Amino acid sequence: MNSSHTSASRDEARFIPVRAAGSLLGLACGDALGAPYEFGPSLAHTVTVEMKGGGPFNFAPAEFTDDTAMAIGIAKAIAPGKNRVEPDGSDAIDLTSVLENWLAWLEVTKDVGMQTGTILRRLVRDGVITEEACRTLAEEHHEASGAQSAGNGALMRTAPVALAYIHDTTGLADMARRVAQLTHWEDTAGDACVLWCFAIVHAVRTGELDIRIGLEELPEERRVYWLERIEEAEASQPAHFSVNNGWVVSAFRGAWSAIFHSLAENGRIDVVDALERAVRGGNDTDTVAAIAGSLIGAAAGAAVFPSKWRTRIHGWGIANERELVALALSTAYAADVDLDAWPLSASESAKPIGTLERHPHDDGVWLGSMDMIDNLPADVTAVVSICRTGIQQIPADRANITEHVEFWLVDDVGANIDSRSVVIDAANTVARLREEGHVVFLHCVAAHSRTPTVAAAYSALHLGIDCIEAHEQIREVLPQEFAWRNPEFIELLATLPTDVGGSR
């Protein structure tokens, strides 16, 4: 029952990196967003959902839980190219390495599922760290539990398995089950992982959300069962499945319900709305939102996750967003993490442009080219980058620069999945930093296109100036030689309201 399914078209293939990164970033953001509300009641749609930390395990703000930590344990066993021993990717994951990673995490975690913790501790007790030994323990636990072992702990961590098979799904269904059965023996848990993995692959390749794409990968006798569960999810809101969403079937339905109804009501992919819906469902909020995030992020891409979430995300094995993106990219491309390449490079090369001008509508914002990071005015305390930068791009002697926020925006027509969301988030970030008292340096590589676009959006959304007029006035203060106007960005600016206070 293995097939390659729909391959990425030539146009869509360029989005594979940002979408692969979006899957793991969505997983982590959903997890951290839901953590404060875990085991709580369903929430009304009027209740604000925040990545504020706390919850029953007292997580820090933006700290992810066991859901993402276990996924990272899988991803780190995939990333080294040496583990992809077959050309078709049929044995892409070193399961012994997965177990070793999980056991290292188990030593320090404050949150582990009861079933998972029981099996992993028995594995440590027995002293044989192999796939076969762990599967045996999982099967024994399954039988001792009355043939019931289909908690949601396998589904929550399955996204990296999908990323290992982005380019060829041969062997994916089998591997999804093998990884699930390390702790969750019941067929239902494996089925859910297969469906979610194939949906993630399809989303990364095409940008489409289709949970039915993997039905043919299930044993024929169970396909109708799962189709009916999918239809139930589409007929009810996430709260309907919250009573028992520690069970994989209810967690699956809750996550898909959040995605489906968000898409249906908004007419577009909205990662914030979908993940907030998942959290408002209640009970096992972090897990349901993590599951939802891993799929919707695979379609939407990493760039559209709000900076207020992604720039703070952290947890076991991952210090920050950059490390998470690097892990996702190395997982999807089966290669060792290149410490000299973005996003982990020390710095990105900058052309000697030399542009540095004050924003004509706010003298607390400087506009410029990336090379000027080394020569910023002394009063600059925050940098907003609309291009790739290195982890040491900000000079070490500029300790007064306490905020650096980077956005993934490519200056080519058709090269961004959702440039509108990115531009608005960047403009809102400039506004937030100004409200906090920062003097901001806003830049891209050359200050020709992306910088004036975001600067104009800031003027429109927060300073009450017509966006197109603002754009023209901003371009007048920036050097125009060799500059071009990205028609996609111009069209985007024409749609923005003139409204002090910002817009999402």
Secondary structure as a PSIPRED ss2 file (coil, helix, strand):
# PSIPRED VFORMAT (PSIPRED V4.0)

   1 M C   1.000  0.000  0.000
   2 N C   1.000  0.000  0.000
   3 S C   1.000  0.000  0.000
   4 S C   1.000  0.000  0.000
   5 H C   1.000  0.000  0.000
   6 T C   1.000  0.000  0.000
   7 S C   1.000  0.000  0.000
   8 A C   1.000  0.000  0.000
   9 S C   1.000  0.000  0.000
  10 R H   0.000  1.000  0.000
  11 D H   0.000  1.000  0.000
  12 E H   0.000  1.000  0.000
  13 A H   0.000  1.000  0.000
  14 R C   1.000  0.000  0.000
  15 F C   1.000  0.000  0.000
  16 I H   0.000  1.000  0.000
  17 P H   0.000  1.000  0.000
  18 V H   0.000  1.000  0.000
  19 R H   0.000  1.000  0.000
  20 A H   0.000  1.000  0.000
  21 A H   0.000  1.000  0.000
  22 G H   0.000  1.000  0.000
  23 S H   0.000  1.000  0.000
  24 L H   0.000  1.000  0.000
  25 L H   0.000  1.000  0.000
  26 G H   0.000  1.000  0.000
  27 L H   0.000  1.000  0.000
  28 A H   0.000  1.000  0.000
  29 C H   0.000  1.000  0.000
  30 G H   0.000  1.000  0.000
  31 D H   0.000  1.000  0.000
  32 A H   0.000  1.000  0.000
  33 L H   0.000  1.000  0.000
  34 G H   0.000  1.000  0.000
  35 A H   0.000  1.000  0.000
  36 P H   0.000  1.000  0.000
  37 Y H   0.000  1.000  0.000
  38 E C   1.000  0.000  0.000
  39 F C   1.000  0.000  0.000
  40 G E   0.000  0.000  1.000
  41 P C   1.000  0.000  0.000
  42 S C   1.000  0.000  0.000
  43 L C   1.000  0.000  0.000
  44 A C   1.000  0.000  0.000
  45 H C   1.000  0.000  0.000
  46 T C   1.000  0.000  0.000
  47 V C   1.000  0.000  0.000
  48 T C   1.000  0.000  0.000
  49 V C   1.000  0.000  0.000
  50 E C   1.000  0.000  0.000
  51 M C   1.000  0.000  0.000
  52 K C   1.000  0.000  0.000
  53 G C   1.000  0.000  0.000
  54 G E   0.000  0.000  1.000
  55 G C   1.000  0.000  0.000
  56 P C   1.000  0.000  0.000
  57 F C   1.000  0.000  0.000
  58 N C   1.000  0.000  0.000
  59 F E   0.000  0.000  1.000
  60 A C   1.000  0.000  0.000
  61 P C   1.000  0.000  0.000
  62 A C   1.000  0.000  0.000
  63 E E   0.000  0.000  1.000
  64 F C   1.000  0.000  0.000
  65 T C   1.000  0.000  0.000
  66 D H   0.000  1.000  0.000
  67 D H   0.000  1.000  0.000
  68 T H   0.000  1.000  0.000
  69 A H   0.000  1.000  0.000
  70 M H   0.000  1.000  0.000
  71 A H   0.000  1.000  0.000
  72 I H   0.000  1.000  0.000
  73 G H   0.000  1.000  0.000
  74 I H   0.000  1.000  0.000
  75 A H   0.000  1.000  0.000
  76 K H   0.000  1.000  0.000
  77 A H   0.000  1.000  0.000
  78 I H   0.000  1.000  0.000
  79 A C   1.000  0.000  0.000
  80 P C   1.000  0.000  0.000
  81 G H   0.000  1.000  0.000
  82 K H   0.000  1.000  0.000
  83 N H   0.000  1.000  0.000
  84 R C   1.000  0.000  0.000
  85 V C   1.000  0.000  0.000
  86 E C   1.000  0.000  0.000
  87 P C   1.000  0.000  0.000
  88 D C   1.000  0.000  0.000
  89 G C   1.000  0.000  0.000
  90 S C   1.000  0.000  0.000
  91 D C   1.000  0.000  0.000
  92 A C   1.000  0.000  0.000
  93 I C   1.000  0.000  0.000
  94 D C   1.000  0.000  0.000
  95 L H   0.000  1.000  0.000
  96 T H   0.000  1.000  0.000
  97 S H   0.000  1.000  0.000
  98 V H   0.000  1.000  0.000
  99 L H   0.000  1.000  0.000
 100 E H   0.000  1.000  0.000
 101 N H   0.000  1.000  0.000
 102 W H   0.000  1.000  0.000
 103 L H   0.000  1.000  0.000
 104 A H   0.000  1.000  0.000
 105 W H   0.000  1.000  0.000
 106 L H   0.000  1.000  0.000
 107 E C   1.000  0.000  0.000
 108 V C   1.000  0.000  0.000
 109 T C   1.000  0.000  0.000
 110 K C   1.000  0.000  0.000
 111 D C   1.000  0.000  0.000
 112 V C   1.000  0.000  0.000
 113 G C   1.000  0.000  0.000
 114 M H   0.000  1.000  0.000
 115 Q H   0.000  1.000  0.000
 116 T H   0.000  1.000  0.000
 117 G H   0.000  1.000  0.000
 118 T H   0.000  1.000  0.000
 119 I H   0.000  1.000  0.000
 120 L H   0.000  1.000  0.000
 121 R H   0.000  1.000  0.000
 122 R H   0.000  1.000  0.000
 123 L H   0.000  1.000  0.000
 124 V H   0.000  1.000  0.000
 125 R H   0.000  1.000  0.000
 126 D H   0.000  1.000  0.000
 127 G C   1.000  0.000  0.000
 128 V C   1.000  0.000  0.000
 129 I C   1.000  0.000  0.000
 130 T C   1.000  0.000  0.000
 131 E H   0.000  1.000  0.000
 132 E H   0.000  1.000  0.000
 133 A H   0.000  1.000  0.000
 134 C H   0.000  1.000  0.000
 135 R H   0.000  1.000  0.000
 136 T H   0.000  1.000  0.000
 137 L H   0.000  1.000  0.000
 138 A H   0.000  1.000  0.000
 139 E H   0.000  1.000  0.000
 140 E H   0.000  1.000  0.000
 141 H H   0.000  1.000  0.000
 142 H H   0.000  1.000  0.000
 143 E H   0.000  1.000  0.000
 144 A H   0.000  1.000  0.000
 145 S C   1.000  0.000  0.000
 146 G C   1.000  0.000  0.000
 147 A C   1.000  0.000  0.000
 148 Q C   1.000  0.000  0.000
 149 S C   1.000  0.000  0.000
 150 A C   1.000  0.000  0.000
 151 G E   0.000  0.000  1.000
 152 N C   1.000  0.000  0.000
 153 G C   1.000  0.000  0.000
 154 A C   1.000  0.000  0.000
 155 L H   0.000  1.000  0.000
 156 M H   0.000  1.000  0.000
 157 R H   0.000  1.000  0.000
 158 T C   1.000  0.000  0.000
 159 A H   0.000  1.000  0.000
 160 P H   0.000  1.000  0.000
 161 V H   0.000  1.000  0.000
 162 A H   0.000  1.000  0.000
 163 L H   0.000  1.000  0.000
 164 A C   1.000  0.000  0.000
 165 Y C   1.000  0.000  0.000
 166 I C   1.000  0.000  0.000
 167 H C   1.000  0.000  0.000
 168 D C   1.000  0.000  0.000
 169 T C   1.000  0.000  0.000
 170 T C   1.000  0.000  0.000
 171 G C   1.000  0.000  0.000
 172 L H   0.000  1.000  0.000
 173 A H   0.000  1.000  0.000
 174 D H   0.000  1.000  0.000
 175 M H   0.000  1.000  0.000
 176 A H   0.000  1.000  0.000
 177 R H   0.000  1.000  0.000
 178 R H   0.000  1.000  0.000
 179 V H   0.000  1.000  0.000
 180 A H   0.000  1.000  0.000
 181 Q C   1.000  0.000  0.000
 182 L C   1.000  0.000  0.000
 183 T C   1.000  0.000  0.000
 184 H C   1.000  0.000  0.000
 185 W C   1.000  0.000  0.000
 186 E C   1.000  0.000  0.000
 187 D H   0.000  1.000  0.000
 188 T H   0.000  1.000  0.000
 189 A H   0.000  1.000  0.000
 190 G H   0.000  1.000  0.000
 191 D H   0.000  1.000  0.000
 192 A H   0.000  1.000  0.000
 193 C H   0.000  1.000  0.000
 194 V H   0.000  1.000  0.000
 195 L H   0.000  1.000  0.000
 196 W H   0.000  1.000  0.000
 197 C H   0.000  1.000  0.000
 198 F H   0.000  1.000  0.000
 199 A H   0.000  1.000  0.000
 200 I H   0.000  1.000  0.000
 201 V H   0.000  1.000  0.000
 202 H H   0.000  1.000  0.000
 203 A H   0.000  1.000  0.000
 204 V H   0.000  1.000  0.000
 205 R H   0.000  1.000  0.000
 206 T H   0.000  1.000  0.000
 207 G C   1.000  0.000  0.000
 208 E C   1.000  0.000  0.000
 209 L C   1.000  0.000  0.000
 210 D C   1.000  0.000  0.000
 211 I H   0.000  1.000  0.000
 212 R H   0.000  1.000  0.000
 213 I H   0.000  1.000  0.000
 214 G H   0.000  1.000  0.000
 215 L H   0.000  1.000  0.000
 216 E H   0.000  1.000  0.000
 217 E H   0.000  1.000  0.000
 218 L C   1.000  0.000  0.000
 219 P C   1.000  0.000  0.000
 220 E H   0.000  1.000  0.000
 221 E H   0.000  1.000  0.000
 222 R H   0.000  1.000  0.000
 223 R H   0.000  1.000  0.000
 224 V H   0.000  1.000  0.000
 225 Y H   0.000  1.000  0.000
 226 W H   0.000  1.000  0.000
 227 L H   0.000  1.000  0.000
 228 E H   0.000  1.000  0.000
 229 R H   0.000  1.000  0.000
 230 I H   0.000  1.000  0.000
 231 E H   0.000  1.000  0.000
 232 E H   0.000  1.000  0.000
 233 A H   0.000  1.000  0.000
 234 E H   0.000  1.000  0.000
 235 A H   0.000  1.000  0.000
 236 S C   1.000  0.000  0.000
 237 Q C   1.000  0.000  0.000
 238 P H   0.000  1.000  0.000
 239 A H   0.000  1.000  0.000
 240 H H   0.000  1.000  0.000
 241 F H   0.000  1.000  0.000
 242 S C   1.000  0.000  0.000
 243 V C   1.000  0.000  0.000
 244 N C   1.000  0.000  0.000
 245 N C   1.000  0.000  0.000
 246 G C   1.000  0.000  0.000
 247 W E   0.000  0.000  1.000
 248 V H   0.000  1.000  0.000
 249 V H   0.000  1.000  0.000
 250 S H   0.000  1.000  0.000
 251 A H   0.000  1.000  0.000
 252 F H   0.000  1.000  0.000
 253 R H   0.000  1.000  0.000
 254 G H   0.000  1.000  0.000
 255 A H   0.000  1.000  0.000
 256 W H   0.000  1.000  0.000
 257 S H   0.000  1.000  0.000
 258 A H   0.000  1.000  0.000
 259 I H   0.000  1.000  0.000
 260 F H   0.000  1.000  0.000
 261 H H   0.000  1.000  0.000
 262 S H   0.000  1.000  0.000
 263 L H   0.000  1.000  0.000
 264 A H   0.000  1.000  0.000
 265 E H   0.000  1.000  0.000
 266 N H   0.000  1.000  0.000
 267 G C   1.000  0.000  0.000
 268 R C   1.000  0.000  0.000
 269 I C   1.000  0.000  0.000
 270 D C   1.000  0.000  0.000
 271 V H   0.000  1.000  0.000
 272 V H   0.000  1.000  0.000
 273 D H   0.000  1.000  0.000
 274 A H   0.000  1.000  0.000
 275 L H   0.000  1.000  0.000
 276 E H   0.000  1.000  0.000
 277 R H   0.000  1.000  0.000
 278 A H   0.000  1.000  0.000
 279 V H   0.000  1.000  0.000
 280 R H   0.000  1.000  0.000
 281 G C   1.000  0.000  0.000
 282 G C   1.000  0.000  0.000
 283 N E   0.000  0.000  1.000
 284 D C   1.000  0.000  0.000
 285 T H   0.000  1.000  0.000
 286 D H   0.000  1.000  0.000
 287 T H   0.000  1.000  0.000
 288 V H   0.000  1.000  0.000
 289 A H   0.000  1.000  0.000
 290 A H   0.000  1.000  0.000
 291 I H   0.000  1.000  0.000
 292 A H   0.000  1.000  0.000
 293 G H   0.000  1.000  0.000
 294 S H   0.000  1.000  0.000
 295 L H   0.000  1.000  0.000
 296 I H   0.000  1.000  0.000
 297 G H   0.000  1.000  0.000
 298 A H   0.000  1.000  0.000
 299 A H   0.000  1.000  0.000
 300 A H   0.000  1.000  0.000
 301 G C   1.000  0.000  0.000
 302 A H   0.000  1.000  0.000
 303 A H   0.000  1.000  0.000
 304 V H   0.000  1.000  0.000
 305 F C   1.000  0.000  0.000
 306 P C   1.000  0.000  0.000
 307 S H   0.000  1.000  0.000
 308 K H   0.000  1.000  0.000
 309 W H   0.000  1.000  0.000
 310 R H   0.000  1.000  0.000
 311 T C   1.000  0.000  0.000
 312 R C   1.000  0.000  0.000
 313 I C   1.000  0.000  0.000
 314 H E   0.000  0.000  1.000
 315 G E   0.000  0.000  1.000
 316 W C   1.000  0.000  0.000
 317 G C   1.000  0.000  0.000
 318 I E   0.000  0.000  1.000
 319 A C   1.000  0.000  0.000
 320 N C   1.000  0.000  0.000
 321 E H   0.000  1.000  0.000
 322 R H   0.000  1.000  0.000
 323 E H   0.000  1.000  0.000
 324 L H   0.000  1.000  0.000
 325 V H   0.000  1.000  0.000
 326 A H   0.000  1.000  0.000
 327 L H   0.000  1.000  0.000
 328 A H   0.000  1.000  0.000
 329 L H   0.000  1.000  0.000
 330 S H   0.000  1.000  0.000
 331 T H   0.000  1.000  0.000
 332 A H   0.000  1.000  0.000
 333 Y H   0.000  1.000  0.000
 334 A C   1.000  0.000  0.000
 335 A C   1.000  0.000  0.000
 336 D C   1.000  0.000  0.000
 337 V C   1.000  0.000  0.000
 338 D C   1.000  0.000  0.000
 339 L C   1.000  0.000  0.000
 340 D C   1.000  0.000  0.000
 341 A C   1.000  0.000  0.000
 342 W C   1.000  0.000  0.000
 343 P C   1.000  0.000  0.000
 344 L C   1.000  0.000  0.000
 345 S C   1.000  0.000  0.000
 346 A C   1.000  0.000  0.000
 347 S C   1.000  0.000  0.000
 348 E C   1.000  0.000  0.000
 349 S C   1.000  0.000  0.000
 350 A C   1.000  0.000  0.000
 351 K C   1.000  0.000  0.000
 352 P C   1.000  0.000  0.000
 353 I C   1.000  0.000  0.000
 354 G C   1.000  0.000  0.000
 355 T C   1.000  0.000  0.000
 356 L E   0.000  0.000  1.000
 357 E E   0.000  0.000  1.000
 358 R E   0.000  0.000  1.000
 359 H E   0.000  0.000  1.000
 360 P C   1.000  0.000  0.000
 361 H C   1.000  0.000  0.000
 362 D E   0.000  0.000  1.000
 363 D E   0.000  0.000  1.000
 364 G E   0.000  0.000  1.000
 365 V E   0.000  0.000  1.000
 366 W E   0.000  0.000  1.000
 367 L E   0.000  0.000  1.000
 368 G E   0.000  0.000  1.000
 369 S E   0.000  0.000  1.000
 370 M H   0.000  1.000  0.000
 371 D H   0.000  1.000  0.000
 372 M H   0.000  1.000  0.000
 373 I H   0.000  1.000  0.000
 374 D H   0.000  1.000  0.000
 375 N H   0.000  1.000  0.000
 376 L C   1.000  0.000  0.000
 377 P C   1.000  0.000  0.000
 378 A C   1.000  0.000  0.000
 379 D C   1.000  0.000  0.000
 380 V C   1.000  0.000  0.000
 381 T C   1.000  0.000  0.000
 382 A E   0.000  0.000  1.000
 383 V E   0.000  0.000  1.000
 384 V E   0.000  0.000  1.000
 385 S E   0.000  0.000  1.000
 386 I C   1.000  0.000  0.000
 387 C C   1.000  0.000  0.000
 388 R C   1.000  0.000  0.000
 389 T C   1.000  0.000  0.000
 390 G C   1.000  0.000  0.000
 391 I C   1.000  0.000  0.000
 392 Q C   1.000  0.000  0.000
 393 Q C   1.000  0.000  0.000
 394 I C   1.000  0.000  0.000
 395 P C   1.000  0.000  0.000
 396 A C   1.000  0.000  0.000
 397 D C   1.000  0.000  0.000
 398 R C   1.000  0.000  0.000
 399 A C   1.000  0.000  0.000
 400 N C   1.000  0.000  0.000
 401 I C   1.000  0.000  0.000
 402 T C   1.000  0.000  0.000
 403 E E   0.000  0.000  1.000
 404 H E   0.000  0.000  1.000
 405 V E   0.000  0.000  1.000
 406 E E   0.000  0.000  1.000
 407 F C   1.000  0.000  0.000
 408 W C   1.000  0.000  0.000
 409 L C   1.000  0.000  0.000
 410 V C   1.000  0.000  0.000
 411 D C   1.000  0.000  0.000
 412 D C   1.000  0.000  0.000
 413 V C   1.000  0.000  0.000
 414 G C   1.000  0.000  0.000
 415 A C   1.000  0.000  0.000
 416 N C   1.000  0.000  0.000
 417 I C   1.000  0.000  0.000
 418 D C   1.000  0.000  0.000
 419 S H   0.000  1.000  0.000
 420 R H   0.000  1.000  0.000
 421 S H   0.000  1.000  0.000
 422 V H   0.000  1.000  0.000
 423 V H   0.000  1.000  0.000
 424 I H   0.000  1.000  0.000
 425 D H   0.000  1.000  0.000
 426 A H   0.000  1.000  0.000
 427 A H   0.000  1.000  0.000
 428 N H   0.000  1.000  0.000
 429 T H   0.000  1.000  0.000
 430 V H   0.000  1.000  0.000
 431 A H   0.000  1.000  0.000
 432 R H   0.000  1.000  0.000
 433 L H   0.000  1.000  0.000
 434 R H   0.000  1.000  0.000
 435 E H   0.000  1.000  0.000
 436 E C   1.000  0.000  0.000
 437 G C   1.000  0.000  0.000
 438 H C   1.000  0.000  0.000
 439 V C   1.000  0.000  0.000
 440 V E   0.000  0.000  1.000
 441 F E   0.000  0.000  1.000
 442 L E   0.000  0.000  1.000
 443 H E   0.000  0.000  1.000
 444 C E   0.000  0.000  1.000
 445 V C   1.000  0.000  0.000
 446 A C   1.000  0.000  0.000
 447 A C   1.000  0.000  0.000
 448 H C   1.000  0.000  0.000
 449 S C   1.000  0.000  0.000
 450 R H   0.000  1.000  0.000
 451 T H   0.000  1.000  0.000
 452 P H   0.000  1.000  0.000
 453 T H   0.000  1.000  0.000
 454 V H   0.000  1.000  0.000
 455 A H   0.000  1.000  0.000
 456 A H   0.000  1.000  0.000
 457 A H   0.000  1.000  0.000
 458 Y H   0.000  1.000  0.000
 459 S H   0.000  1.000  0.000
 460 A H   0.000  1.000  0.000
 461 L H   0.000  1.000  0.000
 462 H H   0.000  1.000  0.000
 463 L H   0.000  1.000  0.000
 464 G C   1.000  0.000  0.000
 465 I C   1.000  0.000  0.000
 466 D C   1.000  0.000  0.000
 467 C H   0.000  1.000  0.000
 468 I H   0.000  1.000  0.000
 469 E H   0.000  1.000  0.000
 470 A H   0.000  1.000  0.000
 471 H H   0.000  1.000  0.000
 472 E H   0.000  1.000  0.000
 473 Q H   0.000  1.000  0.000
 474 I H   0.000  1.000  0.000
 475 R H   0.000  1.000  0.000
 476 E H   0.000  1.000  0.000
 477 V H   0.000  1.000  0.000
 478 L C   1.000  0.000  0.000
 479 P C   1.000  0.000  0.000
 480 Q C   1.000  0.000  0.000
 481 E C   1.000  0.000  0.000
 482 F C   1.000  0.000  0.000
 483 A C   1.000  0.000  0.000
 484 W C   1.000  0.000  0.000
 485 R C   1.000  0.000  0.000
 486 N C   1.000  0.000  0.000
 487 P H   0.000  1.000  0.000
 488 E H   0.000  1.000  0.000
 489 F H   0.000  1.000  0.000
 490 I H   0.000  1.000  0.000
 491 E H   0.000  1.000  0.000
 492 L H   0.000  1.000  0.000
 493 L H   0.000  1.000  0.000
 494 A H   0.000  1.000  0.000
 495 T C   1.000  0.000  0.000
 496 L C   1.000  0.000  0.000
 497 P C   1.000  0.000  0.000
 498 T C   1.000  0.000  0.000
 499 D C   1.000  0.000  0.000
 500 V C   1.000  0.000  0.000
 501 G C   1.000  0.000  0.000
 502 G C   1.000  0.000  0.000
 503 S C   1.000  0.000  0.000
 504 R C   1.000  0.000  0.000
